[in-house]
Amino acid sequence: MEPNADPNRLRLATAGDIHCNEERAEQVAAAVNALPGDADIVLLAGDLTTHGKPEQAKPLAEACAALDVPVLAVLGNHDWHADRVDDLAAVLADGGITLLDGDVARCQVKDHDVGVVGVKGFIGGFSGSHLPDFGEPILRELYSATSNQVEALERGLAQIELCTTKIVLLHYAPTVTTIQGENPGIWAFLGSDRLAAPIAEHEPDIVLHGHAHSGTFAGQIGPTPVYNVAIPVTRQDFWLMDLELNAPAGSRVH
């Protein structure tokens, strides 16, 4: 396909929970190679690998190296499993993938300043299933870890406040609206609505996450649309969506 020449449209290619490994190398490479030429930016919402081993990320990195558009990613719980995040990040960087961990990426696309905040997020639950900041130290450490993610998201959104287009990229869910379909007994481990507060305050144009394989594709936090782009939910290698850059906030996604 021809490059996206529409100056008022930003086409996102999104995917979460790719779970790449050596056995899936050809499948992952084919999915990346099949991306349409009019995609402006690729956003990967965590669980890039099955167990976080650097060699599992290599097929994805090699495929993405051939792309000539920004590729931004956050890690997921699977990517942390082997506790080799630094090695994994190095492999991803070799493929031109920008890994965001409480960071901000700013891209100039069609004369528009696009800001992307990327944080992994963490557990904590939603109304009726909140993990408290109380009790055993190890439980309070979990609460604190989520607090750190919320604070990083807040800082990042403040940094991109003046960008014409603002995107949030997570792994864990920030709203119960996109985990509907999952067993309520595991909601506390699928994300935390504490992540919703900075989103509600800053009202980015779009929020993307993965992780909830049996969840719901579309939800929202106030006027901000939220999408669960985990591959088991979208049932596509990449879900393509358009942001109308000159449309009013809250009505940009198509």
Secondary structure, 3 states (H helix, E strand, C coil): CCCCCCCCEEEEEEEECCCECHHHHHHHHHHHHCCCCCCCEEEEECCCECCCCHHHHHHHHHHHCCCCCCEEEECCHHHHCCCCHHHHHHHHHHCCEEECCCEEEEEEECCEEEEEEECCCCCCECCCCCCCCCCCHHHHHHHHHHHHHHHHHHHHHHHCCCCCEEEEECCCECCHHHCCCCCHHHHHHCEEHHHHHHHHHHCCCEEEECCCCCCCCEEEECCEEEEECEHHHHCCCCEEEEEECCCCCCCCEC
